[in-house]
Amino acid sequence: MKYIISSDSIMKTNAGGVKMAKFKFYASTGYVGSMVEEVLEIPDDELEGMSEEEKYEYIYNTYFEGWLLTNNIDMGFYEEKK
């Protein structure tokens, strides 16, 4: 597994003076025009002291999974009647 958290993040300070890391989340089905991208800011103090692997797991579980399922993927299943 490849962890690219620190190389893709951009440090920023918000209006309140809190340092934030910016991460670009993306999802795609692989079809032309299906790419969805959004930049989310995560306070530095949430990631402080974590290894790259821990950051990846934290961001995935705390932010990415919810972003993906609530904002960008419409999915489900149904039974087809004969």
PyMOL commands that set and color helices and strands:
alter all, ss='L'
color gray80, all
select helices_A, chain A and resi 5-8+44-47+52-72
alter helices_A, ss='H'
color red, helices_A
select strands_A, chain A and resi 10-13+19-27+36-43
alter strands_A, ss='S'
color yellow, strands_A
deselect
rebuild
show_as cartoon
